[in-house]
Amino acid sequence: MIKRDLLTDEEYFASRSTQRFKNSENRIKYWNDKAKNFRQSIASTTKPLQNNIRILEELMVGTDEGIFHREFLLGKSYCLNTYSSIVLYQKKEHFAIHNYLVIPISDFKIKFIKYKK
């Protein structure tokens, strides 16, 4: 059965009906390229989120609650408008980053609470 390779678009003789690539190198390269393109397309949201999680993990060592000044967080390269979910806490909805609730106290102070999912 003659088929076309998905990566190189060249014709080859398929030894199985489900075979989609001429060889394993083409198959691996095709799926690696596809995964890389996907990671690059979502990097604008995942990188700030990962950075925020890293910063919070560093700041919240040994404590479940912390209040930080907005300017301090900006100095640590914390992105103030990136969240991963909305969580119901004490009958109110709050933004959350991974397993940290984000509760604005004032225009300058933000409270973070570590919670279990």
N, CA, C and O atoms as CSV, one atom per row, in Angstrom:
chain,resi,resn,atom,element,x,y,z
A,1,MET,N,N,0.835,-1.158,0.000
A,1,MET,CA,C,0.000,0.000,0.000
A,1,MET,C,C,0.896,1.242,0.000
A,1,MET,O,O,1.763,1.391,0.862
A,2,ILE,N,N,0.681,2.120,-0.963
A,2,ILE,CA,C,1.466,3.351,-1.093
A,2,ILE,C,C,0.779,4.454,-0.283
A,2,ILE,O,O,-0.422,4.688,-0.418
A,3,LYS,N,N,1.573,5.127,0.565
A,3,LYS,CA,C,1.069,6.234,1.393
A,3,LYS,C,C,2.029,7.406,1.321
A,3,LYS,O,O,3.137,7.287,0.798
A,4,ARG,N,N,1.589,8.547,1.855
A,4,ARG,CA,C,2.438,9.736,1.925
A,4,ARG,C,C,2.817,10.001,3.383
A,4,ARG,O,O,1.973,9.973,4.279
A,5,ASP,N,N,4.085,10.253,3.587
A,5,ASP,CA,C,4.601,10.563,4.914
A,5,ASP,C,C,4.043,11.914,5.361
A,5,ASP,O,O,4.058,12.869,4.585
A,6,LEU,N,N,3.545,12.010,6.613
A,6,LEU,CA,C,2.966,13.256,7.110
A,6,LEU,C,C,3.998,14.362,7.286
A,6,LEU,O,O,3.653,15.540,7.195
A,7,LEU,N,N,5.241,14.013,7.532
A,7,LEU,CA,C,6.283,15.013,7.749
A,7,LEU,C,C,6.894,15.490,6.432
A,7,LEU,O,O,6.941,16.691,6.168
A,8,THR,N,N,7.356,14.562,5.617
A,8,THR,CA,C,8.102,14.933,4.409
A,8,THR,C,C,7.245,14.949,3.154
A,8,THR,O,O,7.682,15.451,2.119
A,9,ASP,N,N,6.042,14.413,3.226
A,9,ASP,CA,C,5.108,14.332,2.102
A,9,ASP,C,C,5.647,13.476,0.949
A,9,ASP,O,O,5.223,13.637,-0.196
A,10,GLU,N,N,6.579,12.572,1.253
A,10,GLU,CA,C,7.090,11.671,0.216
A,10,GLU,C,C,6.324,10.349,0.254
A,10,GLU,O,O,5.804,9.943,1.294
A,11,GLU,N,N,6.267,9.705,-0.874
A,11,GLU,CA,C,5.558,8.432,-0.961
A,11,GLU,C,C,6.441,7.304,-0.444
A,11,GLU,O,O,7.661,7.325,-0.601
A,12,TYR,N,N,5.796,6.314,0.180
A,12,TYR,CA,C,6.508,5.139,0.691
A,12,TYR,C,C,5.550,3.959,0.682
A,12,TYR,O,O,4.333,4.126,0.592
A,13,PHE,N,N,6.114,2.778,0.777
A,13,PHE,CA,C,5.306,1.565,0.843
A,13,PHE,C,C,5.059,1.237,2.314
A,13,PHE,O,O,6.000,0.936,3.049
A,14,ALA,N,N,3.791,1.295,2.748
A,14,ALA,CA,C,3.430,1.048,4.146
A,14,ALA,C,C,3.339,-0.448,4.405
A,14,ALA,O,O,2.685,-1.175,3.658
A,15,SER,N,N,3.989,-0.901,5.456
A,15,SER,CA,C,3.932,-2.317,5.809
A,15,SER,C,C,2.714,-2.636,6.679
A,15,SER,O,O,2.343,-3.800,6.834
A,16,ARG,N,N,2.093,-1.591,7.248
A,16,ARG,CA,C,0.868,-1.767,8.037
A,16,ARG,C,C,-0.170,-0.759,7.556
A,16,ARG,O,O,0.182,0.292,7.019
A,17,SER,N,N,-1.426,-1.074,7.745
A,17,SER,CA,C,-2.485,-0.168,7.285
A,17,SER,C,C,-2.544,1.110,8.133
A,17,SER,O,O,-3.034,2.140,7.671
A,18,THR,N,N,-2.046,1.040,9.366
A,18,THR,CA,C,-2.085,2.209,10.247
A,18,THR,C,C,-0.795,3.026,10.218
A,18,THR,O,O,-0.690,4.031,10.921
A,19,GLN,N,N,0.160,2.622,9.440
A,19,GLN,CA,C,1.440,3.326,9.362
A,19,GLN,C,C,1.242,4.682,8.695
A,19,GLN,O,O,0.640,4.766,7.624
A,20,ARG,N,N,1.754,5.756,9.331
A,20,ARG,CA,C,1.579,7.103,8.795
A,20,ARG,C,C,2.892,7.790,8.431
A,20,ARG,O,O,2.893,8.864,7.828
A,21,PHE,N,N,4.012,7.164,8.802
A,21,PHE,CA,C,5.324,7.754,8.536
A,21,PHE,C,C,6.226,6.720,7.893
A,21,PHE,O,O,6.084,5.517,8.111
A,22,LYS,N,N,7.161,7.221,7.092
A,22,LYS,CA,C,8.091,6.345,6.386
A,22,LYS,C,C,9.010,5.629,7.373
A,22,LYS,O,O,9.302,4.446,7.201
A,23,ASN,N,N,9.469,6.340,8.407
A,23,ASN,CA,C,10.367,5.737,9.392
A,23,ASN,C,C,10.133,6.375,10.763
A,23,ASN,O,O,9.391,7.348,10.896
A,24,SER,N,N,10.773,5.812,11.759
A,24,SER,CA,C,10.554,6.285,13.131
A,24,SER,C,C,11.132,7.686,13.351
A,24,SER,O,O,10.600,8.442,14.164
A,25,GLU,N,N,12.200,8.046,12.650
A,25,GLU,CA,C,12.768,9.381,12.802
A,25,GLU,C,C,11.758,10.450,12.371
A,25,GLU,O,O,11.619,11.481,13.029
A,26,ASN,N,N,11.057,10.197,11.263
A,26,ASN,CA,C,10.042,11.145,10.793
A,26,ASN,C,C,8.891,11.243,11.790
A,26,ASN,O,O,8.373,12.330,12.048
A,27,ARG,N,N,8.497,10.102,12.345
A,27,ARG,CA,C,7.409,10.095,13.318
A,27,ARG,C,C,7.785,10.912,14.561
A,27,ARG,O,O,6.996,11.736,15.024
A,28,ILE,N,N,8.968,10.687,15.090
A,28,ILE,CA,C,9.428,11.390,16.285
A,28,ILE,C,C,9.543,12.883,16.012
A,28,ILE,O,O,9.095,13.697,16.820
A,29,LYS,N,N,10.142,13.251,14.880
A,29,LYS,CA,C,10.287,14.668,14.538
A,29,LYS,C,C,8.930,15.339,14.362
A,29,LYS,O,O,8.744,16.470,14.808
A,30,TYR,N,N,7.984,14.666,13.723
A,30,TYR,CA,C,6.649,15.232,13.502
A,30,TYR,C,C,5.974,15.565,14.832
A,30,TYR,O,O,5.480,16.678,15.015
A,31,TRP,N,N,5.948,14.605,15.764
A,31,TRP,CA,C,5.265,14.818,17.039
A,31,TRP,C,C,6.025,15.789,17.937
A,31,TRP,O,O,5.403,16.545,18.683
A,32,ASN,N,N,7.365,15.785,17.883
A,32,ASN,CA,C,8.141,16.765,18.653
A,32,ASN,C,C,7.888,18.175,18.138
A,32,ASN,O,O,7.731,19.104,18.930
A,33,ASP,N,N,7.848,18.343,16.808
A,33,ASP,CA,C,7.564,19.660,16.230
A,33,ASP,C,C,6.162,20.133,16.594
A,33,ASP,O,O,5.955,21.308,16.895
A,34,LYS,N,N,5.214,19.227,16.565
A,34,LYS,CA,C,3.838,19.578,16.904
A,34,LYS,C,C,3.741,20.017,18.373
A,34,LYS,O,O,3.078,21.008,18.677
A,35,ALA,N,N,4.392,19.293,19.275
A,35,ALA,CA,C,4.384,19.652,20.696
A,35,ALA,C,C,5.091,20.984,20.933
A,35,ALA,O,O,4.637,21.794,21.742
A,36,LYS,N,N,6.196,21.212,20.232
A,36,LYS,CA,C,6.940,22.470,20.364
A,36,LYS,C,C,6.083,23.652,19.904
A,36,LYS,O,O,6.051,24.687,20.570
A,37,ASN,N,N,5.399,23.508,18.786
A,37,ASN,CA,C,4.532,24.575,18.285
A,37,ASN,C,C,3.407,24.874,19.263
A,37,ASN,O,O,3.052,26.036,19.464
A,38,PHE,N,N,2.843,23.836,19.871
A,38,PHE,CA,C,1.785,24.046,20.857
A,38,PHE,C,C,2.319,24.793,22.079
A,38,PHE,O,O,1.690,25.738,22.553
A,39,ARG,N,N,3.492,24.365,22.594
A,39,ARG,CA,C,4.084,25.045,23.759
A,39,ARG,C,C,4.361,26.503,23.450
A,39,ARG,O,O,4.137,27.368,24.296
A,40,GLN,N,N,4.845,26.788,22.251
A,40,GLN,CA,C,5.123,28.171,21.871
A,40,GLN,C,C,3.841,28.989,21.752
A,40,GLN,O,O,3.840,30.181,22.062
A,41,SER,N,N,2.756,28.370,21.310
A,41,SER,CA,C,1.499,29.107,21.151
A,41,SER,C,C,0.867,29.480,22.489
A,41,SER,O,O,0.152,30.479,22.565
A,42,ILE,N,N,1.111,28.705,23.542
A,42,ILE,CA,C,0.523,29.023,24.843
A,42,ILE,C,C,1.536,29.639,25.811
A,42,ILE,O,O,1.212,29.853,26.979
A,43,ALA,N,N,2.730,29.921,25.355
A,43,ALA,CA,C,3.785,30.448,26.219
A,43,ALA,C,C,3.439,31.813,26.803
A,43,ALA,O,O,3.892,32.142,27.899
A,44,SER,N,N,2.648,32.610,26.097
A,44,SER,CA,C,2.325,33.947,26.604
A,44,SER,C,C,1.497,33.884,27.884
A,44,SER,O,O,1.497,34.846,28.652
A,45,THR,N,N,0.802,32.795,28.137
A,45,THR,CA,C,0.059,32.644,29.392
A,45,THR,C,C,0.751,31.707,30.368
A,45,THR,O,O,0.680,31.932,31.576
A,46,THR,N,N,1.406,30.685,29.896
A,46,THR,CA,C,2.007,29.730,30.826
A,46,THR,C,C,3.273,30.268,31.489
A,46,THR,O,O,3.521,29.974,32.658
A,47,LYS,N,N,4.076,31.049,30.770
A,47,LYS,CA,C,5.317,31.555,31.360
A,47,LYS,C,C,5.054,32.504,32.526
A,47,LYS,O,O,5.673,32.340,33.577
A,48,PRO,N,N,4.151,33.504,32.388
A,48,PRO,CA,C,3.862,34.344,33.561
A,48,PRO,C,C,3.249,33.555,34.709
A,48,PRO,O,O,3.535,33.841,35.872
A,49,LEU,N,N,2.416,32.574,34.408
A,49,LEU,CA,C,1.803,31.758,35.451
A,49,LEU,C,C,2.859,30.935,36.186
A,49,LEU,O,O,2.845,30.867,37.415
A,50,GLN,N,N,3.761,30.317,35.452
A,50,GLN,CA,C,4.840,29.548,36.075
A,50,GLN,C,C,5.746,30.454,36.909
A,50,GLN,O,O,6.199,30.068,37.986
A,51,ASN,N,N,6.004,31.652,36.406
A,51,ASN,CA,C,6.830,32.606,37.144
A,51,ASN,C,C,6.139,33.002,38.451
A,51,ASN,O,O,6.789,33.071,39.494
A,52,ASN,N,N,4.823,33.264,38.406
A,52,ASN,CA,C,4.083,33.621,39.618
A,52,ASN,C,C,4.112,32.482,40.634
A,52,ASN,O,O,4.290,32.725,41.828
A,53,ILE,N,N,3.942,31.256,40.179
A,53,ILE,CA,C,3.978,30.099,41.085
A,53,ILE,C,C,5.353,29.984,41.727
A,53,ILE,O,O,5.462,29.727,42.926
A,54,ARG,N,N,6.392,30.172,40.939
A,54,ARG,CA,C,7.758,30.101,41.468
A,54,ARG,C,C,7.976,31.162,42.539
A,54,ARG,O,O,8.555,30.876,43.588
A,55,ILE,N,N,7.515,32.390,42.282
A,55,ILE,CA,C,7.669,33.483,43.244
A,55,ILE,C,C,6.893,33.182,44.524
A,55,ILE,O,O,7.414,33.372,45.622
A,56,LEU,N,N,5.651,32.713,44.390
A,56,LEU,CA,C,4.847,32.409,45.578
A,56,LEU,C,C,5.438,31.253,46.380
A,56,LEU,O,O,5.430,31.291,47.610
A,57,GLU,N,N,5.944,30.236,45.708
A,57,GLU,CA,C,6.589,29.124,46.418
A,57,GLU,C,C,7.778,29.634,47.223
A,57,GLU,O,O,8.013,29.178,48.342
A,58,GLU,N,N,8.525,30.573,46.662
A,58,GLU,CA,C,9.684,31.147,47.347
A,58,GLU,C,C,9.247,31.990,48.540
A,58,GLU,O,O,9.854,31.904,49.607
A,59,LEU,N,N,8.203,32.805,48.378
A,59,LEU,CA,C,7.763,33.709,49.441
A,59,LEU,C,C,7.013,33.010,50.568
A,59,LEU,O,O,7.070,33.455,51.714
A,60,MET,N,N,6.319,31.933,50.265
A,60,MET,CA,C,5.426,31.306,51.235
A,60,MET,C,C,6.042,30.078,51.914
A,60,MET,O,O,5.311,29.229,52.424
A,61,VAL,N,N,7.350,29.976,51.929
A,61,VAL,CA,C,8.012,28.841,52.577
A,61,VAL,C,C,7.714,28.882,54.072
A,61,VAL,O,O,7.985,29.879,54.742
A,62,GLY,N,N,7.156,27.794,54.587
A,62,GLY,CA,C,6.912,27.682,56.017
A,62,GLY,C,C,5.686,28.413,56.529
A,62,GLY,O,O,5.467,28.445,57.740
A,63,THR,N,N,4.886,28.996,55.668
A,63,THR,CA,C,3.687,29.714,56.107
A,63,THR,C,C,2.529,29.431,55.157
A,63,THR,O,O,2.742,29.119,53.985
A,64,ASP,N,N,1.325,29.538,55.655
A,64,ASP,CA,C,0.145,29.307,54.832
A,64,ASP,C,C,-0.535,30.599,54.407
A,64,ASP,O,O,-1.452,30.578,53.586
A,65,GLU,N,N,-0.091,31.724,54.961
A,65,GLU,CA,C,-0.704,33.011,54.677
A,65,GLU,C,C,0.363,34.079,54.611
A,65,GLU,O,O,1.331,34.040,55.371
A,66,GLY,N,N,0.199,35.031,53.714
A,66,GLY,CA,C,1.146,36.129,53.628
A,66,GLY,C,C,0.530,37.347,52.972
A,66,GLY,O,O,-0.274,37.225,52.048
A,67,ILE,N,N,0.910,38.528,53.452
A,67,ILE,CA,C,0.454,39.790,52.877
A,67,ILE,C,C,1.681,40.486,52.317
A,67,ILE,O,O,2.682,40.665,53.011
A,68,PHE,N,N,1.591,40.878,51.048
A,68,PHE,CA,C,2.720,41.500,50.380
A,68,PHE,C,C,2.288,42.780,49.692
A,68,PHE,O,O,1.156,42.898,49.223
A,69,HIS,N,N,3.189,43.724,49.638
A,69,HIS,CA,C,2.924,44.995,48.974
A,69,HIS,C,C,2.989,44.795,47.464
A,69,HIS,O,O,3.804,44.023,46.959
A,70,ARG,N,N,2.138,45.488,46.774
A,70,ARG,CA,C,2.051,45.390,45.311
A,70,ARG,C,C,3.395,45.698,44.642
A,70,ARG,O,O,3.807,44.993,43.720
A,71,GLU,N,N,4.073,46.748,45.105
A,71,GLU,CA,C,5.358,47.143,44.509
A,71,GLU,C,C,6.442,46.096,44.762
A,71,GLU,O,O,7.305,45.872,43.913
A,72,PHE,N,N,6.395,45.459,45.927
A,72,PHE,CA,C,7.347,44.382,46.219
A,72,PHE,C,C,7.167,43.243,45.225
A,72,PHE,O,O,8.145,42.710,44.699
A,73,LEU,N,N,5.908,42.869,44.968
A,73,LEU,CA,C,5.631,41.790,44.023
A,73,LEU,C,C,6.060,42.170,42.612
A,73,LEU,O,O,6.624,41.347,41.891
A,74,LEU,N,N,5.798,43.407,42.215
A,74,LEU,CA,C,6.233,43.862,40.889
A,74,LEU,C,C,7.752,43.842,40.781
A,74,LEU,O,O,8.297,43.536,39.720
A,75,GLY,N,N,8.432,44.165,41.865
A,75,GLY,CA,C,9.898,44.111,41.888
A,75,GLY,C,C,10.439,42.701,41.722
A,75,GLY,O,O,11.546,42.511,41.219
A,76,LYS,N,N,9.654,41.704,42.146
A,76,LYS,CA,C,10.046,40.301,41.985
A,76,LYS,C,C,9.607,39.747,40.629
A,76,LYS,O,O,9.772,38.554,40.373
A,77,SER,N,N,9.051,40.596,39.753
A,77,SER,CA,C,8.558,40.236,38.416
A,77,SER,C,C,7.268,39.427,38.474
A,77,SER,O,O,7.004,38.615,37.587
A,78,TYR,N,N,6.470,39.641,39.505
A,78,TYR,CA,C,5.178,38.982,39.637
A,78,TYR,C,C,4.197,39.654,38.679
A,78,TYR,O,O,4.130,40.882,38.628
A,79,CYS,N,N,3.445,38.875,37.930
A,79,CYS,CA,C,2.464,39.401,36.984
A,79,CYS,C,C,1.117,39.482,37.694
A,79,CYS,O,O,0.534,38.453,38.037
A,80,LEU,N,N,0.618,40.695,37.915
A,80,LEU,CA,C,-0.578,40.906,38.729
A,80,LEU,C,C,-1.877,40.479,38.056
A,80,LEU,O,O,-2.878,40.305,38.750
A,81,ASN,N,N,-1.906,40.308,36.769
A,81,ASN,CA,C,-3.169,39.984,36.089
A,81,ASN,C,C,-3.173,38.578,35.488
A,81,ASN,O,O,-3.859,38.330,34.497
A,82,THR,N,N,-2.421,37.669,36.077
A,82,THR,CA,C,-2.395,36.286,35.599
A,82,THR,C,C,-2.870,35.355,36.711
A,82,THR,O,O,-2.303,35.330,37.804
A,83,TYR,N,N,-3.921,34.592,36.414
A,83,TYR,CA,C,-4.502,33.668,37.383
A,83,TYR,C,C,-4.779,32.341,36.692
A,83,TYR,O,O,-4.888,32.280,35.468
A,84,SER,N,N,-4.892,31.283,37.481
A,84,SER,CA,C,-5.160,29.978,36.894
A,84,SER,C,C,-6.602,29.520,37.102
A,84,SER,O,O,-7.094,28.674,36.355
A,85,SER,N,N,-7.290,30.076,38.118
A,85,SER,CA,C,-8.656,29.639,38.381
A,85,SER,C,C,-9.375,30.624,39.297
A,85,SER,O,O,-8.797,31.601,39.774
A,86,ILE,N,N,-10.655,30.333,39.526
A,86,ILE,CA,C,-11.455,31.072,40.489
A,86,ILE,C,C,-11.940,30.059,41.516
A,86,ILE,O,O,-12.449,28.997,41.156
A,87,VAL,N,N,-11.779,30.390,42.805
A,87,VAL,CA,C,-12.082,29.460,43.879
A,87,VAL,C,C,-13.080,30.098,44.840
A,87,VAL,O,O,-12.993,31.289,45.141
A,88,LEU,N,N,-14.017,29.301,45.313
A,88,LEU,CA,C,-14.975,29.748,46.318
A,88,LEU,C,C,-14.337,29.606,47.691
A,88,LEU,O,O,-13.987,28.499,48.102
A,89,TYR,N,N,-14.183,30.723,48.406
A,89,TYR,CA,C,-13.551,30.733,49.722
A,89,TYR,C,C,-14.367,31.632,50.631
A,89,TYR,O,O,-14.528,32.817,50.341
A,90,GLN,N,N,-14.878,31.102,51.708
A,90,GLN,CA,C,-15.724,31.821,52.662
A,90,GLN,C,C,-16.900,32.505,51.965
A,90,GLN,O,O,-17.190,33.677,52.201
A,91,LYS,N,N,-17.555,31.751,51.113
A,91,LYS,CA,C,-18.750,32.170,50.375
A,91,LYS,C,C,-18.499,33.323,49.395
A,91,LYS,O,O,-19.441,34.001,48.985
A,92,LYS,N,N,-17.246,33.546,49.021
A,92,LYS,CA,C,-16.898,34.549,48.015
A,92,LYS,C,C,-15.966,33.911,46.992
A,92,LYS,O,O,-15.184,33.018,47.315
A,93,GLU,N,N,-16.063,34.383,45.763
A,93,GLU,CA,C,-15.159,33.896,44.725
A,93,GLU,C,C,-13.895,34.746,44.708
A,93,GLU,O,O,-13.949,35.975,44.748
A,94,HIS,N,N,-12.763,34.062,44.649
A,94,HIS,CA,C,-11.464,34.732,44.598
A,94,HIS,C,C,-10.640,34.114,43.479
A,94,HIS,O,O,-10.791,32.937,43.149
A,95,PHE,N,N,-9.771,34.930,42.904
A,95,PHE,CA,C,-8.832,34.401,41.931
A,95,PHE,C,C,-7.817,33.531,42.660
A,95,PHE,O,O,-7.547,33.724,43.845
A,96,ALA,N,N,-7.263,32.574,41.932
A,96,ALA,CA,C,-6.247,31.690,42.500
A,96,ALA,C,C,-5.157,31.429,41.475
A,96,ALA,O,O,-5.381,31.435,40.265
A,97,ILE,N,N,-3.982,31.204,42.008
A,97,ILE,CA,C,-2.840,30.788,41.194
A,97,ILE,C,C,-2.393,29.451,41.765
A,97,ILE,O,O,-1.862,29.380,42.873
A,98,HIS,N,N,-2.613,28.396,40.995
A,98,HIS,CA,C,-2.278,27.036,41.407
A,98,HIS,C,C,-2.987,26.722,42.712
A,98,HIS,O,O,-4.201,26.517,42.692
A,99,ASN,N,N,-2.301,26.672,43.843
A,99,ASN,CA,C,-2.973,26.416,45.115
A,99,ASN,C,C,-2.842,27.593,46.081
A,99,ASN,O,O,-2.755,27.403,47.294
A,100,TYR,N,N,-2.828,28.803,45.534
A,100,TYR,CA,C,-2.769,30.025,46.329
A,100,TYR,C,C,-3.949,30.923,45.991
A,100,TYR,O,O,-4.156,31.275,44.829
A,101,LEU,N,N,-4.724,31.292,47.010
A,101,LEU,CA,C,-5.785,32.275,46.820
A,101,LEU,C,C,-5.159,33.659,46.759
A,101,LEU,O,O,-4.198,33.939,47.474
A,102,VAL,N,N,-5.695,34.521,45.914
A,102,VAL,CA,C,-5.216,35.891,45.776
A,102,VAL,C,C,-6.352,36.800,46.240
A,102,VAL,O,O,-7.389,36.893,45.582
A,103,ILE,N,N,-6.151,37.468,47.373
A,103,ILE,CA,C,-7.193,38.325,47.939
A,103,ILE,C,C,-6.642,39.748,48.063
A,103,ILE,O,O,-5.787,40.004,48.910
A,104,PRO,N,N,-7.124,40.679,47.226
A,104,PRO,CA,C,-6.680,42.068,47.371
A,104,PRO,C,C,-7.237,42.668,48.664
A,104,PRO,O,O,-8.441,42.603,48.910
A,105,ILE,N,N,-6.372,43.244,49.481
A,105,ILE,CA,C,-6.795,43.866,50.734
A,105,ILE,C,C,-7.027,45.359,50.514
A,105,ILE,O,O,-8.007,45.919,51.004
A,106,SER,N,N,-6.136,45.987,49.789
A,106,SER,CA,C,-6.269,47.400,49.444
A,106,SER,C,C,-5.633,47.592,48.075
A,106,SER,O,O,-5.278,46.625,47.401
A,107,ASP,N,N,-5.495,48.843,47.675
A,107,ASP,CA,C,-4.850,49.118,46.392
A,107,ASP,C,C,-3.379,48.727,46.400
A,107,ASP,O,O,-2.775,48.541,45.344
A,108,PHE,N,N,-2.804,48.601,47.589
A,108,PHE,CA,C,-1.366,48.349,47.679
A,108,PHE,C,C,-0.991,47.002,48.278
A,108,PHE,O,O,0.145,46.558,48.114
A,109,LYS,N,N,-1.911,46.345,48.964
A,109,LYS,CA,C,-1.592,45.088,49.649
A,109,LYS,C,C,-2.408,43.940,49.067
A,109,LYS,O,O,-3.589,44.091,48.755
A,110,ILE,N,N,-1.754,42.790,48.930
A,110,ILE,CA,C,-2.394,41.583,48.421
A,110,ILE,C,C,-2.105,40.444,49.399
A,110,ILE,O,O,-0.964,40.231,49.810
A,111,LYS,N,N,-3.155,39.726,49.758
A,111,LYS,CA,C,-3.028,38.602,50.682
A,111,LYS,C,C,-3.068,37.306,49.886
A,111,LYS,O,O,-3.910,37.134,49.005
A,112,PHE,N,N,-2.153,36.395,50.201
A,112,PHE,CA,C,-2.107,35.084,49.570
A,112,PHE,C,C,-2.339,34.036,50.656
A,112,PHE,O,O,-1.749,34.102,51.734
A,113,ILE,N,N,-3.200,33.077,50.359
A,113,ILE,CA,C,-3.503,31.985,51.276
A,113,ILE,C,C,-3.272,30.672,50.546
A,113,ILE,O,O,-3.816,30.443,49.465
A,114,LYS,N,N,-2.456,29.812,51.151
A,114,LYS,CA,C,-2.234,28.487,50.579
A,114,LYS,C,C,-3.415,27.615,50.957
A,114,LYS,O,O,-3.792,27.559,52.128
A,115,TYR,N,N,-4.011,26.925,49.975
A,115,TYR,CA,C,-5.142,26.070,50.261
A,115,TYR,C,C,-4.958,24.722,49.596
A,115,TYR,O,O,-4.159,24.575,48.671
A,116,LYS,N,N,-5.689,23.760,50.066
A,116,LYS,CA,C,-5.653,22.420,49.478
A,116,LYS,C,C,-6.807,22.288,48.500
A,116,LYS,O,O,-7.930,22.703,48.788
A,117,LYS,N,N,-6.526,21.712,47.355
A,117,LYS,CA,C,-7.560,21.534,46.341
A,117,LYS,C,C,-8.451,20.383,46.686
A,117,LYS,O,O,-9.385,20.081,45.943
